[in-house]
Amino acid sequence: MEVKVVNISGKETGAKVQLPESVFGVTPNDHAIYLDVKQYLANQRQGTHKSKQRNEIAGSTRKLYKQKGTGGARAGSIKSPLFNGGGRVFGPQPRDYSFKLNKKLKSLARKSALAYKAQDNSIVVLEDFSFDSIKTKNYINLVNALNLTGEKTLLVLPEQNNNIYLSSRNIQKAKVITAGDLNTYDVLNAGKLLLTANSLKTLEEAFAK
């Protein structure tokens, strides 16, 4: 698949790049995508939730009233889950939500996500660029020039560039990552995927391993 290269002003440079078939031309595997996104979201969870069981509640151990003859249900402790302020039955406990996935499956999931973007013509290839200074206005001008105002965008850079990253950080629907940090969730969550010429090469080399 051939894509025209544009500059940060949104104008065509006259150059064209070929999206590698080995990455963008695979048959998407929906189940692989599901598992990879599930793992990504699971890894975002802190798992620090905790409620107190009856043995952890601070309270009296005195029997509330005599066992028999009251006409009511027997009760031995104010810390019983039946009472207000008592312990919680089967409440949440701290846990680790992460789980393992094979490298090949994760690679297939990412290629599948990229293939979907290619099928939807949702990929824009930019010539390599940088900003002279850290200004949110610089990134807003880039998004406007590409006619992507109000749309979720994911810019993939070949390597860390603080001027670009920090210029985008205050824009709600914009995200900038490096090719090494590319993940299935971010690709699918974005409306448009912005790649630079060098990040395209980096992705091809990474998936070739």
VEXSETOR-50144 format. One record per residue (C-alpha): residue in one letter; x, y, z. Coordinates in steps of 0.1 Angstrom, whole numbers, plus 5000, padded with zeros to 4 digits. Each point is the difference from the previous one (the first is absolute). Example, Ala and Ser with C-alpha at 12.3 -4.5 7.8 and 13.67 -1.06 7.14 Angstrom:
<nukes>
A512349555078S501450344993
</nukes>
This chain:
<nukes>
M500050005000E501450344989V499550315021K500950364991V502450185024V498950345013N501850275019I498950175033S498250264979G497849724986K501450044965E501149704979T503849984996G499849804968A501549705017K498249675006V500749715024Q499049644998L498349865031P501749665005E497749714993S501649805028V498650255025F497150194985G498849724977V499449725024T496649845005P498750165033N499549765029D497250135022H500649765029A503750105002I498950365001Y497549925028L502749835021D502650274995V497650285009K498749805029Q503649975013Y500750374994L496950115020A500749745027N503550145004Q498650355006R498249885031Q501850065033G498249725018T500250185034H496349975008K499449865035S497049975024K500149875036Q498849665010R498349945034N503449905016E501550344989I497250235014A500850205031G497149935024S498849835032T500049625003R497250015026K496949804992L497350254991Y497249845019K499149665015Q499749704977K496449915006G496750155010T500250344981G497849894971G502850124976A502749834981R503049905021A503050234997G503549955014S502050304987I499550364989K502649934973S497749764982P499450094963L496350015008F500550325020N500750364988G503750065004G500849625001G502449824978R499449944963V499449654986F502349904971G501150364995P502850104976Q503649925010P503250144985R501049804970D502150014968Y497950014968S502849944976F500349694979K502549864975L499650004962N502449854975K502250244981K498849864966L496350065010K500750365011S501950064967L497149864980A497550225020R502050324992K500449914963S496249934999A499250345015L502350174975A498449804971Y496650125011K501350364999A501449944965Q496749854988D498150305013N502450254983S500750145035I503750034996V501850334993V503749994992L502050325009E503450094990D502450005030F499750325020S500750175033F498950315018D502550285010S498350065033I497449855023K496750164991T496549855000K499250234971N502649824978Y498249675004I496550164996N501250154967L501249664989V496649845007N498150284984A502249984969L499249634996N496350085004L499849785031T498550265024G498049835027E501149654990K502049765021T503549984986L503049785008L503450124988V502749734999L503650135001P503149804993E501650125033Q499350225029N499550374991N499250225030N499150314980I497249814981Y498949795030L499750295024S498350224974S497349734996R499549915037N497450275008I497749904970Q497349765011K499649804969A503749984990K502549745010V503749974990I502049685005T503149844987A500049714976G501449785028D497050085022L497349934973N497249795015T496749864986Y497750215023D501550344990V499949914962L496349905001N499050285024A501350264976G497950134971K503150074979L503549855002L502850254992L503349834990T503250174990A502249854972N502649885025S497549865025L498649794971K503549854995T500449945038L496749825001E500949784970E503349915016A498449935034F497349764986A502749834978K501749865031
</nukes>
